[in-house]
Amino acid sequence: MNTKTSKILEQHQELRKKCLVYTRVMGYHRPVESFNIGKKGEHRQRVHFKENA
């Protein structure tokens, strides 16, 4: 993160909110925050792709 971005984040610290990331697991959505350490690591290693139009 560059210094300009860091300064902006520091200035607006009180406005920031926690963001929950959900992912689909076995047909339903769950917050990644609730995963165990192994599942969190697996989620970080996933490769995202864009489907061609």
C-alpha positions, 0 to 999 in steps of 0.5 A: 500500500502506498503512502497516499493510500495510507494517509487517506485510510488514516484520515477516514478511520472513523468511517470505516466498517467491517466487511464480511466476505461470503463464499458458497460452500456446499450449496449455501453461502457462509462468511469466510470469517467463520471458517477454520484455519485450514478452510481460510487458507484454502479460500485464499488460494482459490483462483478467480476467473472471468467468463468471456462474453 
